[in-house]
C-alpha cells in the first residue's frame, strides 16, 4: 500500500517562471519545469514515496505498484517489522549477506526472506521522478524546492533559439545556480545519512 501524499498541478509553477520571460507559452514553461524536476529528482532524490507491504513467510520477492505519474529511481530504505535491511546493489543472497535490492521497474528482493506472515510488515522508501506526461507533482516540490526548479527551467528556456526571451547569458547564470543547489542538496543528504534518522521507527520483533 502506498502512503498518500499531497499533490499540486504543474500550473502552480507557471507564475514563478513567466515573469522572467517575455511571451513564453504556459505549456512550454510547464514542459521545462517537468524536465528540470526530473533532472533534480534523478540527481538529488528530493521526491520520495513510502510503501507498506504484507510480509509473507518464505517469500523473498515482492511487486510494488509504481506511483501514478512517476516511476521509481532508487530504493532508499527497506525495513522488516521495524528492523532495517542493508541496501544491496545486487543479489545479496549469492553472498549470504542480509540485504534488500531493487529490480527495475517494480520488484523488491529481500534476503533473508520473512520467517512469519506480518501484515504491513515491510516498509519501503523509494526516490521517484515524475513522468513527462504527468499532470501533477508532490506538493513538497513547490513548498521546499520551487526556487531550484525555477532555476532549472529558466536555464533551459533561455536557450530556446530565436525567441523573444532567448538569452544565453541568463541561461548560463541559471544553470550555475541550479547545479549549485543540487550539490547543496546532495551534501545535506549525505550528512543526514551519516547522522542517521531523526525519528526512530519502533522495532517490534525480528524475523
Secondary structure, 3 states (H helix, E strand, C coil): CECCCCEEEHHHHHHHHHHHCCCCCHHHHHHHHHHHHHHHHHHHCCCEEEEEEEECCCCCEEECCCCCCEEEEEEEEEEECCEECCECCCCHHHHCCCEEEEECCCEEEEECCCCCCEEEEEEEEEEEEECCCCCEEEHHHHHHHHHHHHHHHHHHHCCCCCCCCCCHHHHHHHHHHHHHHHHHHHHHHHHHHHHCCCCCCCCCCCC
